[in-house]
């Protein structure tokens, strides 16, 4: 998914409570980040999306 498309998605969940739906984000054809389409969280490291108990 392109980063500009990702930024346009409306979100309702909070990052701490979210069960993340992670997508790879691209900018100019190159992988740039990972992002959750539910809460909008972005990170270069996919492990940041794992739920901590």
Secondary structure, DSSP 8 states (H G I E B T S, - for coil): -BHHHHHTS---S-TTT----EEEEEETTEEEEEEETTT--EES-GGGGS---
